[in-house]
Amino acid sequence: MSVKKYRRAVFLIIMLILTIVFYFIFCGGKNAIGNVLAGVISGAGNFLAGEYVPSYTFYDSVESQSEYTLKNSILNDIYPTGEYYRIYAGQGEACVSYDGYVDTIAQVVNITGQDDNKEDNNQNQENDVSVESDKATGGETESEKSTNIIAADTVTGNVYDRQDLNDYNFCQQFYTVTSITSLTKEIFRPSEFLDKDMKITHDSSSPQILIFHTHSQEKFADSTDDDSTSILGVGDYLTELLTGKGYNVIHDRSVYDYVDGKLDRSKAYTYAEQGIESILESNPSIEVVIDLHRDGVADTTHLVTEVDGRQMAKIMFFNGISYSNVKGNINYLYNPYRDDNLAMSLQMHLIGEAYYPGFLRRNYINAYRYCLHERAKSMLIEAGAQTNTFEEVKNAMEPLADMLDKLLTGVRAYWMRKNYAWCVIMYII
């Protein structure tokens, strides 16, 4: 066979394969064998695109491709920096702000959450439990410390594939669930939660964010009698940081856990609920409500990491899901915003994994409601513990404020896996 005939035969074979791919990918082929074949060829296309057309691989991080053309693709292969900058600058809805390629293999750590505390079957109401007293330590070991120096505009942590995140079992690595409840598949639906829009109107003319403390008397290892060294002082600093980012923030420093001169947390959530409902009624523009705590852990546990060379307390997002293993849904603690609460903490966790690896503990799930039912965008945040210094916890507010700002401005910390077979076809044609 002559070289000319050989090349023609190869070309015809390639065109036949491409025709099959087009049919089964774009025409909805029903044949199972065809689907398998299309998958195999598509996988080969993905590989070839990653090897020879790298701009397609990078652009996989962008959710919207409405303005993306073949011309752009070819240009970006020659001059890829322009595409990096375009996505970083926010021209086009990006999942995250990349400044380079992302490893396609997600690092999986802490696959299962552990609850080291005993189940308390006698506690039927949230007012009878303290947030800090019934939580596990989230699996951290004594004096756990990691070094993760990262700038706020740089992704160096884990960025997970959306296809993986849609899977219920995959997402369990991000959670610790107390033994008295269950994060069932009916309750936790990651595919829906990742689609929820967490953006708020960036208008500081009226209050947007409320920060309060159900347990205002929580202190740290070196706290004094001055409440500026307690969780209230931490709230002051978070308020300052968010205000500096352009938000209108109300910091409620009311005391809900100190009654008649005595520390009393048995009714703290009832008192707090009454207080914040009054604030929300007077300020209906508030969209985000944050109950800021510090955790209670074993005295041998030190929840600390290092960010930009400074010691910072670790952060944990806490969800009450109004569900117990004994009673099922706790109707008298109904929360119409449970889905939104779970979506917010999940998206926040993914942002933290991407931008501040090692900074977050696993999200904690408990049975009750706490004060998370007042707004769709409600969070209970545990900042460090009693073993942390005030400075460590205060420092942690800086990455936390950045994560909140990213969430509320629409950042999505995951990447999308697309089908690149058509890219290879277009390049060949």
C-alpha positions as semicolon CSV with decimal commas, in nm:
position;residue;x (nm);y (nm);z (nm)
1;M;0,000;0,000;0,000
2;S;0,132;0,337;-0,103
3;V;0,185;0,612;0,152
4;K;-0,094;0,814;-0,007
5;K;-0,341;0,526;0,018
6;Y;-0,230;0,453;0,375
7;R;-0,291;0,813;0,481
8;R;-0,630;0,808;0,308
9;A;-0,728;0,488;0,490
10;V;-0,624;0,633;0,825
11;F;-0,822;0,949;0,749
12;L;-1,134;0,747;0,663
13;I;-1,101;0,544;0,984
14;I;-1,066;0,861;1,188
15;M;-1,370;1,016;1,021
16;L;-1,570;0,698;1,089
17;I;-1,476;0,708;1,455
18;L;-1,561;1,077;1,477
19;T;-1,898;1,014;1,315
20;I;-1,973;0,749;1,577
21;V;-1,864;0,982;1,855
22;F;-2,081;1,263;1,721
23;Y;-2,382;1,039;1,701
24;F;-2,361;0,889;2,045
25;I;-2,250;1,205;2,224
26;F;-2,469;1,459;2,054
27;C;-2,758;1,256;1,913
28;G;-2,842;1,059;2,227
29;G;-2,756;0,710;2,107
30;K;-2,948;0,438;2,294
31;N;-2,723;0,145;2,227
32;A;-2,531;0,035;2,537
33;I;-2,230;-0,077;2,334
34;G;-2,231;0,256;2,159
35;N;-2,239;0,437;2,489
36;V;-1,942;0,238;2,610
37;L;-1,758;0,308;2,288
38;A;-1,839;0,677;2,313
39;G;-1,711;0,679;2,669
40;V;-1,384;0,515;2,569
41;I;-1,330;0,754;2,282
42;S;-1,433;1,047;2,497
43;G;-1,178;0,944;2,759
44;A;-0,912;0,931;2,490
45;G;-1,026;1,274;2,377
46;N;-0,991;1,407;2,731
47;F;-0,637;1,276;2,749
48;L;-0,537;1,415;2,411
49;A;-0,693;1,750;2,493
50;G;-0,500;1,769;2,818
51;E;-0,174;1,677;2,645
52;Y;-0,199;1,880;2,328
53;V;-0,465;2,142;2,390
54;P;-0,401;2,254;2,748
55;S;-0,619;2,563;2,736
56;Y;-0,926;2,338;2,717
57;T;-0,816;2,167;3,036
58;F;-0,771;2,497;3,211
59;Y;-1,100;2,632;3,091
60;D;-1,267;2,334;3,251
61;S;-1,259;2,541;3,572
62;V;-1,507;2,790;3,432
63;E;-1,879;2,728;3,479
64;S;-2,002;2,937;3,190
65;Q;-1,860;2,899;2,840
66;S;-2,116;3,112;2,661
67;E;-1,857;3,350;2,518
68;Y;-1,582;3,097;2,462
69;T;-1,492;3,032;2,100
70;L;-1,251;2,817;1,901
71;K;-1,057;3,134;1,821
72;N;-1,013;3,195;2,192
73;S;-0,899;2,837;2,235
74;I;-0,630;2,855;1,970
75;L;-0,513;3,195;2,097
76;N;-0,496;3,069;2,453
77;D;-0,282;2,773;2,349
78;I;-0,031;3,022;2,212
79;Y;-0,077;3,277;2,493
80;P;-0,236;3,094;2,795
81;T;-0,156;3,367;3,048
82;G;-0,431;3,581;2,902
83;E;-0,691;3,318;2,988
84;Y;-0,560;3,280;3,340
85;Y;-0,592;3,653;3,393
86;R;-0,941;3,667;3,238
87;I;-1,073;3,406;3,478
88;Y;-0,888;3,556;3,772
89;A;-1,034;3,898;3,695
90;G;-1,383;3,753;3,702
91;Q;-1,473;3,800;3,337
92;G;-1,695;3,502;3,304
93;E;-1,830;3,311;3,602
94;A;-1,538;3,119;3,743
95;C;-1,563;2,837;3,994
96;V;-1,246;2,952;4,166
97;S;-0,974;3,204;4,090
98;Y;-0,692;2,998;3,952
99;D;-0,343;3,113;3,876
100;G;-0,232;2,781;3,736
101;Y;-0,340;2,428;3,664
102;V;-0,519;2,222;3,923
103;D;-0,427;1,866;4,010
104;T;-0,701;1,645;3,876
105;I;-0,667;1,392;4,156
106;A;-0,832;1,516;4,476
107;Q;-0,643;1,441;4,793
108;V;-0,878;1,252;5,020
109;V;-0,822;1,288;5,392
110;N;-1,031;1,221;5,701
111;I;-1,270;0,996;5,519
112;T;-1,493;0,932;5,818
113;G;-1,583;1,158;6,107
114;Q;-1,546;1,031;6,461
115;D;-1,767;1,115;6,755
116;D;-1,573;1,047;7,073
117;N;-1,849;1,155;7,307
118;K;-2,119;0,932;7,450
119;E;-2,474;0,955;7,321
120;D;-2,708;1,140;7,555
121;N;-3,056;0,995;7,510
122;N;-3,205;1,206;7,786
123;Q;-3,157;1,543;7,613
124;N;-3,467;1,608;7,405
125;Q;-3,445;1,983;7,358
126;E;-3,172;2,211;7,234
127;N;-3,207;2,433;7,538
128;D;-3,082;2,147;7,751
129;V;-2,755;2,110;7,568
130;S;-2,450;2,328;7,526
131;V;-2,297;2,347;7,182
132;E;-1,951;2,297;7,322
133;S;-2,037;2,017;7,564
134;D;-2,178;1,765;7,320
135;K;-1,932;1,793;7,034
136;A;-1,639;1,578;6,940
137;T;-1,300;1,733;6,878
138;G;-1,333;1,660;6,507
139;G;-1,046;1,412;6,508
140;E;-0,762;1,654;6,583
141;T;-0,478;1,512;6,790
142;E;-0,294;1,666;7,081
143;S;-0,120;1,987;6,983
144;E;-0,210;1,928;6,618
145;K;-0,034;2,178;6,399
146;S;0,028;2,220;6,030
147;T;0,207;2,476;5,823
148;N;0,000;2,606;5,534
149;I;0,120;2,946;5,423
150;I;-0,115;3,075;5,156
151;A;-0,223;3,410;5,015
152;A;-0,592;3,477;5,003
153;D;-0,598;3,506;4,625
154;T;-0,412;3,182;4,561
155;V;-0,551;2,830;4,539
156;T;-0,306;2,577;4,681
157;G;-0,540;2,339;4,860
158;N;-0,790;2,082;4,741
159;V;-1,030;2,175;4,463
160;Y;-1,271;1,892;4,408
161;D;-1,449;1,782;4,093
162;R;-1,819;1,869;4,089
163;Q;-1,902;1,521;3,970
164;D;-1,741;1,377;4,284
165;L;-1,906;1,635;4,508
166;N;-2,248;1,535;4,376
167;D;-2,191;1,199;4,542
168;Y;-2,330;1,170;4,896
169;N;-2,066;0,922;5,011
170;F;-1,777;1,130;4,878
171;C;-1,890;1,434;5,077
172;Q;-1,897;1,248;5,408
173;Q;-1,524;1,318;5,443
174;F;-1,613;1,678;5,528
175;Y;-1,837;1,592;5,825
176;T;-1,839;1,469;6,181
177;V;-2,187;1,354;6,288
178;T;-2,282;1,317;6,654
179;S;-2,422;0,978;6,754
180;I;-2,772;1,106;6,835
181;T;-2,846;1,210;6,478
182;S;-2,776;1,107;6,118
183;L;-2,693;1,302;5,806
184;T;-2,922;1,092;5,589
185;K;-2,940;1,099;5,210
186;E;-3,284;1,256;5,240
187;I;-3,143;1,544;5,444
188;F;-2,805;1,590;5,279
189;R;-2,832;1,636;4,902
190;P;-2,499;1,782;4,789
191;S;-2,595;1,823;4,425
192;E;-2,878;2,058;4,522
193;F;-2,674;2,237;4,788
194;L;-2,388;2,318;4,552
195;D;-2,633;2,487;4,315
196;K;-2,773;2,725;4,577
197;D;-2,681;3,086;4,519
198;M;-2,513;3,238;4,826
199;K;-2,452;3,583;4,684
200;I;-2,598;3,887;4,858
201;T;-2,654;4,240;4,738
202;H;-2,337;4,435;4,807
203;D;-2,518;4,742;4,937
204;S;-2,389;4,879;5,263
205;S;-2,660;5,144;5,290
206;S;-2,854;4,914;5,523
207;P;-2,756;4,625;5,757
208;Q;-2,663;4,303;5,576
209;I;-2,491;4,083;5,835
210;L;-2,572;4,015;6,201
211;I;-2,309;3,868;6,435
212;F;-2,417;3,756;6,782
213;H;-2,306;3,517;7,055
214;T;-2,541;3,271;7,222
215;H;-2,259;3,207;7,468
216;S;-2,109;3,550;7,520
217;Q;-1,905;3,444;7,824
218;E;-1,679;3,204;7,636
219;K;-1,315;3,285;7,701
220;F;-0,972;3,165;7,597
221;A;-0,654;3,041;7,762
222;D;-0,524;3,393;7,832
223;S;-0,851;3,588;7,857
224;T;-0,887;3,847;8,132
225;D;-1,196;3,997;8,294
226;D;-1,207;4,242;8,006
227;D;-1,467;4,113;7,759
228;S;-1,253;4,244;7,473
229;T;-1,037;3,932;7,529
230;S;-1,339;3,697;7,512
231;I;-1,550;3,575;7,221
232;L;-1,706;3,923;7,221
233;G;-1,368;4,073;7,130
234;V;-1,333;3,818;6,851
235;G;-1,675;3,925;6,723
236;D;-1,563;4,288;6,735
237;Y;-1,268;4,206;6,509
238;L;-1,474;4,001;6,263
239;T;-1,719;4,291;6,243
240;E;-1,433;4,530;6,171
241;L;-1,295;4,306;5,897
242;L;-1,629;4,255;5,721
243;T;-1,707;4,626;5,747
244;G;-1,373;4,693;5,581
245;K;-1,482;4,470;5,293
246;G;-1,785;4,690;5,233
247;Y;-2,058;4,514;5,432
248;N;-2,294;4,677;5,679
249;V;-2,257;4,465;5,993
250;I;-2,442;4,470;6,325
251;H;-2,255;4,312;6,616
252;D;-2,496;4,216;6,893
253;R;-2,292;4,202;7,217
254;S;-2,593;4,114;7,429
255;V;-2,546;3,860;7,706
256;Y;-2,776;3,559;7,670
257;D;-2,599;3,306;7,893
258;Y;-2,546;3,502;8,217
259;V;-2,863;3,535;8,423
260;D;-2,896;3,690;8,770
261;G;-2,522;3,703;8,813
262;K;-2,472;3,337;8,726
263;L;-2,358;3,153;8,414
264;D;-2,666;2,977;8,282
265;R;-2,661;2,821;7,936
266;S;-2,972;2,607;7,980
267;K;-3,194;2,872;7,823
268;A;-2,933;3,064;7,625
269;Y;-3,079;2,974;7,286
270;T;-3,426;3,081;7,393
271;Y;-3,298;3,417;7,513
272;A;-3,079;3,461;7,205
273;E;-3,369;3,377;6,975
274;Q;-3,580;3,648;7,134
275;G;-3,299;3,901;7,107
276;I;-3,202;3,842;6,745
277;E;-3,563;3,822;6,628
278;S;-3,609;4,174;6,763
279;I;-3,299;4,289;6,574
280;L;-3,411;4,121;6,252
281;E;-3,757;4,270;6,280
282;S;-3,603;4,616;6,305
283;N;-3,354;4,541;6,027
284;P;-3,528;4,328;5,761
285;S;-3,242;4,392;5,516
286;I;-3,017;4,152;5,710
287;E;-2,945;3,842;5,499
288;V;-2,663;3,673;5,693
289;V;-2,680;3,570;6,060
290;I;-2,369;3,434;6,236
291;D;-2,364;3,285;6,586
292;L;-1,995;3,303;6,678
293;H;-1,867;3,061;6,944
294;R;-1,553;2,898;7,064
295;D;-1,550;2,522;7,113
296;G;-1,490;2,323;7,431
297;V;-1,233;2,045;7,390
298;A;-1,001;1,832;7,602
299;D;-0,732;2,036;7,775
300;T;-0,468;1,841;7,581
301;T;-0,610;1,948;7,245
302;H;-0,473;2,258;7,073
303;L;-0,661;2,350;6,755
304;V;-0,400;2,558;6,575
305;T;-0,254;2,597;6,229
306;E;-0,018;2,846;6,067
307;V;-0,125;3,087;5,793
308;D;0,115;3,342;5,648
309;G;0,355;3,274;5,933
310;R;0,103;3,343;6,210
311;Q;-0,057;3,105;6,455
312;M;-0,430;3,077;6,401
313;A;-0,703;2,880;6,572
314;K;-0,888;2,630;6,357
315;I;-1,246;2,698;6,253
316;M;-1,543;2,462;6,247
317;F;-1,887;2,509;6,092
318;F;-2,172;2,367;6,297
319;N;-2,514;2,256;6,170
320;G;-2,820;2,163;6,372
321;I;-3,053;1,961;6,150
322;S;-3,362;1,918;6,373
323;Y;-3,342;1,541;6,338
324;S;-3,273;1,267;6,592
325;N;-3,225;0,897;6,542
326;V;-3,495;0,828;6,801
327;K;-3,764;1,076;6,691
328;G;-3,679;1,146;6,330
329;N;-3,762;1,504;6,233
330;I;-3,795;1,720;6,544
331;N;-4,106;1,913;6,441
332;Y;-4,111;2,146;6,742
333;L;-3,766;2,263;6,631
334;Y;-3,866;2,304;6,268
335;N;-3,617;2,492;6,052
336;P;-3,749;2,601;5,711
337;Y;-3,393;2,694;5,610
338;R;-3,217;2,368;5,692
339;D;-3,123;2,305;5,330
340;D;-2,986;2,656;5,294
341;N;-2,788;2,626;5,619
342;L;-2,630;2,301;5,501
343;A;-2,557;2,447;5,158
344;M;-2,387;2,749;5,311
345;S;-2,158;2,549;5,538
346;L;-2,073;2,304;5,258
347;Q;-1,980;2,578;5,013
348;M;-1,781;2,759;5,284
349;H;-1,593;2,441;5,364
350;L;-1,496;2,391;5,000
351;I;-1,370;2,750;4,980
352;G;-1,161;2,690;5,291
353;E;-1,020;2,366;5,148
354;A;-0,915;2,551;4,834
355;Y;-0,770;2,871;4,978
356;Y;-0,672;2,782;5,336
357;P;-0,579;2,411;5,354
358;G;-0,560;2,285;5,711
359;F;-0,750;2,584;5,849
360;L;-1,087;2,411;5,887
361;R;-1,202;2,122;6,099
362;R;-1,475;1,897;5,964
363;N;-1,825;2,041;5,967
364;Y;-2,011;1,921;6,274
365;I;-2,369;1,789;6,263
366;N;-2,597;1,775;6,568
367;A;-2,964;1,696;6,619
368;Y;-3,111;2,026;6,732
369;R;-3,182;2,360;6,567
370;Y;-2,996;2,622;6,765
371;C;-3,073;2,967;6,616
372;L;-3,018;2,867;6,255
373;H;-3,381;2,911;6,149
374;E;-3,388;3,290;6,146
375;R;-3,240;3,336;5,800
376;A;-3,151;3,114;5,505
377;K;-2,788;3,225;5,530
378;S;-2,734;3,137;5,895
379;M;-2,417;2,987;6,039
380;L;-2,294;2,870;6,378
381;I;-1,917;2,904;6,372
382;E;-1,678;2,758;6,629
383;A;-1,358;2,963;6,644
384;G;-1,089;2,767;6,824
385;A;-1,146;2,644;7,178
386;Q;-1,070;2,727;7,539
387;T;-0,712;2,602;7,490
388;N;-0,637;2,865;7,223
389;T;-0,503;3,210;7,302
390;F;-0,711;3,513;7,221
391;E;-0,456;3,619;6,960
392;E;-0,479;3,281;6,782
393;V;-0,855;3,312;6,756
394;K;-0,846;3,679;6,658
395;N;-0,595;3,601;6,383
396;A;-0,831;3,333;6,250
397;M;-1,094;3,597;6,176
398;E;-0,890;3,725;5,882
399;P;-0,912;3,410;5,665
400;L;-1,269;3,357;5,791
401;A;-1,371;3,705;5,677
402;D;-1,207;3,641;5,340
403;M;-1,392;3,311;5,302
404;L;-1,723;3,478;5,388
405;D;-1,656;3,752;5,137
406;K;-1,575;3,498;4,868
407;L;-1,894;3,305;4,940
408;L;-2,116;3,613;4,945
409;T;-1,971;3,741;4,617
410;G;-2,039;3,415;4,435
411;V;-1,713;3,217;4,445
412;R;-1,761;2,843;4,390
413;A;-1,464;2,631;4,492
414;Y;-1,498;2,330;4,266
415;W;-1,419;2,250;3,907
416;M;-1,635;2,105;3,635
417;R;-1,545;1,801;3,431
418;K;-1,655;1,849;3,072
419;N;-1,637;1,631;2,766
420;Y;-1,342;1,724;2,547
421;A;-1,405;1,490;2,256
422;W;-1,555;1,770;2,049
423;C;-1,243;1,980;2,110
424;V;-1,024;1,712;1,954
425;I;-1,265;1,682;1,663
426;M;-1,260;2,054;1,599
427;Y;-0,883;2,061;1,610
428;I;-0,851;1,773;1,362
429;I;-1,105;1,924;1,122
